[in-house]
Amino acid sequence: MSGDFPKNAEEARLDRDATREELTETLDALGQKLDVKSRVKENVDEKLDQATAKVADVTNEPTAVKFRQGADVVRSNPVPVFAGVLGLVIVIRLILRRGSNS
């Protein structure tokens, strides 16, 4: 297809099919770029893999496996972990405040 108007019905169908295929590929690429949730998940997985490798370098392999399992648990249940960390921060702050008043 040289960009000219199709000369017959068969050329028109081929041009239409090629255009549809190009449009489908473009829409798929745009869909992947706009799927922020999947891109973030992939990025987090990549960072966790890097962190696990660093933990394995510093410690031993079973520790790295436990680290990865813990990270996966946190990712699957973020609300209880966040609530626990928030509670811990509040307790530490209260202890520090009480210590500074004495």
Backbone as CSV, one residue per row, in Angstrom:
resi,resn,N_x,N_y,N_z,CA_x,CA_y,CA_z,C_x,C_y,C_z
1,MET,0.846,-1.167,0.000,0.000,0.000,0.000,0.898,1.239,0.000
2,SER,0.879,1.953,-1.046,1.778,3.090,-1.211,1.169,4.398,-0.748
3,GLY,0.022,4.368,-0.113,-0.622,5.597,0.339,-1.614,6.105,-0.693
4,ASP,-1.638,5.482,-1.876,-2.602,5.863,-2.900,-3.959,5.264,-2.572
5,PHE,-4.967,5.819,-3.195,-6.317,5.287,-3.018,-6.371,3.893,-3.632
6,PRO,-6.965,2.905,-2.932,-7.024,1.536,-3.474,-7.742,1.502,-4.813
7,LYS,-7.191,0.677,-5.729,-7.754,0.603,-7.083,-8.926,-0.359,-7.189
8,ASN,-8.973,-1.349,-6.304,-10.078,-2.301,-6.357,-10.453,-2.735,-4.938
9,ALA,-11.481,-3.570,-4.863,-12.001,-3.988,-3.558,-10.972,-4.801,-2.775
10,GLU,-10.201,-5.628,-3.468,-9.202,-6.456,-2.775,-8.123,-5.576,-2.137
11,GLU,-7.646,-4.572,-2.827,-6.665,-3.641,-2.260,-7.260,-2.890,-1.069
12,ALA,-8.525,-2.530,-1.177,-9.199,-1.820,-0.084,-9.281,-2.712,1.151
13,ARG,-9.606,-4.007,0.960,-9.654,-4.934,2.098,-8.270,-5.114,2.719
14,LEU,-7.257,-5.264,1.906,-5.901,-5.426,2.422,-5.461,-4.178,3.190
15,ASP,-5.799,-3.017,2.641,-5.460,-1.758,3.312,-6.202,-1.653,4.643
16,ARG,-7.461,-2.012,4.642,-8.256,-1.987,5.861,-7.679,-2.931,6.908
17,ASP,-7.333,-4.147,6.505,-6.791,-5.133,7.444,-5.448,-4.673,8.020
18,ALA,-4.602,-4.091,7.168,-3.304,-3.594,7.638,-3.495,-2.444,8.625
19,THR,-4.432,-1.566,8.317,-4.716,-0.438,9.207,-5.257,-0.924,10.544
20,ARG,-6.138,-1.906,10.520,-6.676,-2.470,11.764,-5.560,-3.084,12.612
21,GLU,-4.658,-3.805,11.953,-3.563,-4.440,12.689,-2.650,-3.391,13.330
22,GLU,-2.331,-2.351,12.585,-1.501,-1.274,13.130,-2.203,-0.576,14.295
23,LEU,-3.483,-0.327,14.142,-4.252,0.331,15.193,-4.327,-0.543,16.445
24,THR,-4.505,-1.843,16.262,-4.536,-2.767,17.391,-3.213,-2.754,18.140
25,GLU,-2.100,-2.788,17.403,-0.777,-2.748,18.035,-0.575,-1.443,18.799
26,THR,-1.008,-0.339,18.211,-0.864,0.963,18.860,-1.694,1.027,20.134
27,LEU,-2.927,0.542,20.069,-3.791,0.555,21.248,-3.252,-0.364,22.343
28,ASP,-2.699,-1.511,21.973,-2.099,-2.410,22.964,-0.918,-1.732,23.657
29,ALA,-0.076,-1.051,22.878,1.077,-0.358,23.459,0.613,0.758,24.397
30,LEU,-0.397,1.511,23.982,-0.932,2.566,24.846,-1.549,1.986,26.113
31,GLY,-2.247,0.873,25.969,-2.855,0.224,27.126,-1.811,-0.202,28.139
32,GLN,-0.691,-0.720,27.664,0.385,-1.126,28.567,0.996,0.082,29.268
33,LYS,1.165,1.172,28.539,1.729,2.371,29.150,0.781,2.982,30.180
34,LEU,-0.513,2.881,29.948,-1.489,3.468,30.849,-1.866,2.562,32.013
35,ASP,-1.427,1.309,31.980,-1.732,0.370,33.064,-0.713,0.576,34.187
36,VAL,-0.943,1.629,34.949,-0.004,2.042,35.989,0.118,0.975,37.066
37,LYS,-0.981,0.350,37.424,-0.958,-0.656,38.485,-0.006,-1.796,38.128
38,SER,-0.084,-2.294,36.911,0.807,-3.376,36.492,2.258,-2.913,36.420
39,ARG,2.472,-1.701,35.928,3.840,-1.185,35.831,4.452,-1.004,37.214
40,VAL,3.664,-0.529,38.171,4.158,-0.365,39.540,4.467,-1.730,40.148
41,LYS,3.582,-2.697,39.924,3.797,-4.045,40.448,5.090,-4.638,39.880
42,GLU,5.305,-4.477,38.580,6.533,-4.981,37.960,7.755,-4.292,38.553
43,ASN,7.658,-2.983,38.771,8.764,-2.225,39.342,9.067,-2.686,40.765
44,VAL,8.021,-2.905,41.556,8.210,-3.371,42.932,8.837,-4.762,42.930
45,ASP,8.363,-5.639,42.036,8.940,-6.981,41.947,10.424,-6.912,41.598
46,GLU,10.757,-6.040,40.673,12.158,-5.874,40.271,13.004,-5.382,41.443
47,LYS,12.496,-4.395,42.176,13.239,-3.858,43.329,13.374,-4.907,44.427
48,LEU,12.323,-5.697,44.653,12.401,-6.759,45.649,13.424,-7.821,45.255
49,ASP,13.486,-8.137,43.970,14.491,-9.089,43.505,15.896,-8.554,43.769
50,GLN,16.106,-7.269,43.491,17.418,-6.653,43.746,17.740,-6.660,45.233
51,ALA,16.756,-6.309,46.062,16.982,-6.282,47.512,17.258,-7.687,48.040
52,THR,16.543,-8.675,47.535,16.763,-10.055,47.963,18.170,-10.513,47.586
53,ALA,18.621,-10.124,46.395,19.977,-10.483,45.980,21.015,-9.832,46.893
54,LYS,20.781,-8.578,47.283,21.717,-7.901,48.185,21.721,-8.552,49.561
55,VAL,20.533,-8.936,50.048,20.456,-9.624,51.339,21.207,-10.956,51.254
56,ALA,21.059,-11.657,50.144,21.761,-12.932,49.965,23.270,-12.721,49.929
57,ASP,23.734,-11.597,49.361,25.170,-11.301,49.323,25.712,-11.038,50.721
58,VAL,24.934,-10.333,51.536,25.392,-9.934,52.863,25.232,-11.066,53.872
59,THR,24.145,-11.831,53.735,23.880,-12.906,54.698,23.948,-14.238,53.958
60,ASN,23.098,-15.157,54.337,23.059,-16.445,53.647,21.750,-16.596,52.872
61,GLU,21.666,-17.633,52.078,20.506,-17.834,51.206,19.195,-18.019,51.980
62,PRO,19.154,-18.805,53.065,17.882,-18.934,53.805,17.366,-17.601,54.344
63,THR,18.276,-16.734,54.747,17.849,-15.410,55.230,17.234,-14.607,54.094
64,ALA,17.831,-14.696,52.920,17.298,-13.982,51.757,15.918,-14.510,51.385
65,VAL,15.724,-15.825,51.496,14.416,-16.418,51.202,13.383,-15.919,52.212
66,LYS,13.751,-15.865,53.480,12.839,-15.360,54.522,12.512,-13.884,54.271
67,PHE,13.510,-13.112,53.873,13.294,-11.692,53.556,12.255,-11.562,52.444
68,ARG,12.415,-12.354,51.386,11.487,-12.276,50.252,10.084,-12.711,50.679
69,GLN,10.003,-13.773,51.486,8.694,-14.223,51.958,8.020,-13.138,52.802
70,GLY,8.794,-12.481,53.662,8.249,-11.397,54.473,7.765,-10.242,53.614
71,ALA,8.528,-9.905,52.594,8.132,-8.821,51.684,6.847,-9.180,50.948
72,ASP,6.730,-10.435,50.543,5.509,-10.871,49.858,4.296,-10.828,50.786
73,VAL,4.489,-11.169,52.056,3.395,-11.099,53.031,2.944,-9.649,53.205
74,VAL,3.919,-8.743,53.311,3.588,-7.324,53.462,2.824,-6.825,52.237
75,ARG,3.242,-7.244,51.056,2.561,-6.801,49.832,1.145,-7.345,49.757
76,SER,0.920,-8.546,50.259,-0.418,-9.124,50.156,-1.350,-8.618,51.264
77,ASN,-0.798,-8.129,52.385,-1.597,-7.618,53.508,-1.045,-6.280,53.987
78,PRO,-1.109,-5.236,53.199,-0.467,-3.982,53.600,-1.170,-3.252,54.747
79,VAL,-2.483,-3.389,54.880,-3.210,-2.634,55.900,-2.809,-3.054,57.314
80,PRO,-2.804,-4.356,57.652,-2.387,-4.724,59.013,-0.939,-4.338,59.312
81,VAL,-0.078,-4.471,58.328,1.326,-4.101,58.538,1.436,-2.597,58.762
82,PHE,0.732,-1.815,57.948,0.759,-0.366,58.108,0.223,0.028,59.483
83,ALA,-0.876,-0.610,59.897,-1.457,-0.302,61.213,-0.480,-0.656,62.325
84,GLY,0.212,-1.764,62.201,1.200,-2.157,63.202,2.355,-1.186,63.282
85,VAL,2.855,-0.769,62.126,3.964,0.198,62.098,3.509,1.528,62.667
86,LEU,2.312,1.971,62.314,1.783,3.225,62.844,1.653,3.149,64.361
87,GLY,1.127,2.041,64.869,1.022,1.872,66.316,2.382,1.903,66.992
88,LEU,3.368,1.259,66.379,4.725,1.259,66.925,5.312,2.664,66.958
89,VAL,5.093,3.430,65.908,5.590,4.812,65.863,4.932,5.643,66.962
90,ILE,3.647,5.467,67.167,2.937,6.224,68.215,3.480,5.863,69.592
91,VAL,3.694,4.578,69.840,4.235,4.148,71.138,5.628,4.721,71.355
92,ILE,6.469,4.664,70.351,7.831,5.209,70.476,7.777,6.706,70.748
93,ARG,6.911,7.389,70.039,6.789,8.838,70.239,6.329,9.160,71.662
94,LEU,5.358,8.402,72.172,4.879,8.615,73.544,5.995,8.351,74.549
95,ILE,6.772,7.315,74.327,7.887,7.000,75.241,8.926,8.102,75.204
96,LEU,9.251,8.580,74.013,10.231,9.660,73.901,9.731,10.956,74.537
97,ARG,8.453,11.249,74.342,7.872,12.461,74.920,7.866,12.367,76.450
98,ARG,7.495,11.201,76.968,7.457,11.001,78.416,8.874,11.093,78.993
99,GLY,9.862,10.578,78.255,11.253,10.625,78.703,11.805,12.054,78.716
100,SER,11.385,12.876,77.783,11.888,14.256,77.713,11.238,15.151,78.766
101,ASN,10.060,14.778,79.261,9.367,15.560,80.293,9.947,15.302,81.681
102,SER,10.677,14.204,81.858,11.199,13.857,83.194,12.393,14.659,83.574
